[in-house]
Amino acid sequence: MSGHSHWATIKRAKGAADAKKGKIFSKLGKEITIVVKAKGGDPDNNPTLRTLIAKAKAAQMPNDNIERAIKKGTGELESAALVDAQYEGIKGGVALVVNVLTDNKNRAAAEVGNVFKKNGIEFAKQGSATRLFDRLGQVMIPAADGVTEDRVMEVALEAGAEDVVSEDGGFTVKCQPNDFTAVLEAIKAGGIGVDEENSAIGLVPNMMNPVSDVAAAKAINKFVEMLEDLEDVQDVYTNMETTDEVDAALEAEG
């Protein structure tokens, strides 16, 4: 999800994420299996797999789960064929994009559609929401002593990053998807701490939609949480931008 501050959004999501580790592990496992099928199961020769393994470990995913996902990708263990799908919607002017990875596309469409219906939303025309996003890599760097914007920019831009955004909670480094792994590894090699669990390639809003009403923001967050609870849903993106006051109210409510 996107908000006024990406770091504020991450902070609000931490508690919920801790309570949903099983679903997080399942989603990471699917990603690992897909990447292994496409590029092989050796992390030394598959930078994307190497990054995913680091992300899984940052999320405290057990090594057995990681190995099982890799073996499904290599064919050592039986695995159902996975297909991806994307659904779009507009709620209160806020664009939403839902990415799905599933072994049953009809089931996934029905479950996502049911959540849309419960929230009084219909699927939007293809492209009506995605046009408000760009596909980018984002490396999240927590604020820490000695980690300055100049230092982050020096390392990140040298590795091929396009932008560094400074926020209250840290820095967000943006890059093209093909440069993500190189930028991430260069930042780590430069001695700069990275929030690997929340660093990823995904959709980043190119046009934000301001939401200053707490109730409206809560409704959108509830909608997103319902979608994220679905087993087949990998990612949900919004272009909601909330004010500091709304962020504070949401955080206070937990």
Buried (B, 14 or more C-beta within 10 A) or exposed (E): BBBBBBBBBBBBBEEEBEEBEEBBBBBBBBBBBBBBBEBBBEBEEBBBBBBBBBBBBBBEBEEEBBBBBBBBBBEEEEBEEBEBBEBBBBBBEBBBBBBBBBEEBEEBBEBBBEBBEEBEBEBBEEEEBBEBBBEBBBBBBBEEEEBEEEBBBEBBBEBBBBEBEBBEBBBBBBBBEEBBBBBBBBBBEBEBBBBBBBBBBBBBBEEBBEBEEBEBBBBBBEBBBBBBEBBBBBBBBBBBBBBEEBBEBBEEEE
